[in-house]
Amino acid sequence: MWSCLVRDLPGWTRGTDELLAGAANFVKTVEAHQHRKMACLEEIAYLNGWIAREEVLKVYEKLKKNQYGQYLKDMLDGKYLDTLR
């Protein structure tokens, strides 16, 4: 059963440096196109009510000097709500 799944996976999921770079470029392209982070765990947990705003703010405080931290702040400020509808 698993061999069928592995056989059908895109090549970049299997592991060479070149394919890993391809996966990174894919994620970067999707994020740029959608103006959203892909698989932002804090965003997913917050929007599903699994963690409180204060918990996201704690993470933001640690990361506020980088792009990911700014994304969390923008998400808390409602910047991406229109794209969820």
N, C-alpha and C positions, 0 to 999 in steps of 0.2 A: 504494500500500500504506500509506504513512504517513498519508495523509489519513483512512483508515478508523480508524487508531489515535487520531489527534488528535480526530476527530469523537466518538469514544466515551469520551474522557477526561472525568472529572468537571469541571465548570466551574471549580472552585477551582484546577485545575492550569494554567489559561490566563492568569491574571495581573492582574486589577484589584485595587485596594487592598481593596475590600470582600471579594473572593474570597480574598485572601491572609489577611485577618483570619479568615475562615471556616475556612481550612485550619489556622491557628494554634489556633483553638478546638477543631477536630477532634482535633488532636494532644494538646492539653491534656486533653480529655475522655477519650481513650483511655488516656493515661498515668495519669490519676487513677483510672480504673476498674480498670486492671490493676496499679496500684502498681509500674509498671516504666517505664523510659525507652524511647521508640520509637527504634530505630536507633542505639543507643549503640555506636559503633564500637569502643571499647575493650572493652566487654563481649563483643561478637561475636568479636573477635580473641582475647581471652583464653579464652573458652569453647571455641573451636575449636583452641586450642593454637598459635596463630600468634604470640602474644606471651607473655612470661613475666609472672608476678605483679609482679616488680620494675619492669617497664616501666609497668604500670598504676599502681603506687604512685608513680612519678615524676610521672605526670599528676595523680594525686590530690593530691600535695604542692603543685602549682601552683594547684589548684582547690578546695582543702579548705574554703575559706570560703564556697563557694556550694553550691547544691542539687545540681548535677551532680557536683561533687567528692564530696559526701557519698554520692550514689548509687553512685559507683565504690567507695568504702570499704565500703558495705553489701554490694555485690555480692561483693567480695573476702572479706568475712566470712561469706559463705554465706547472707545474708538471703533471697535470692530463689531458692535451689535448689529449694525445694518447688514453686515455680510452673513449673519447667522440666520436671517429670515428668508 
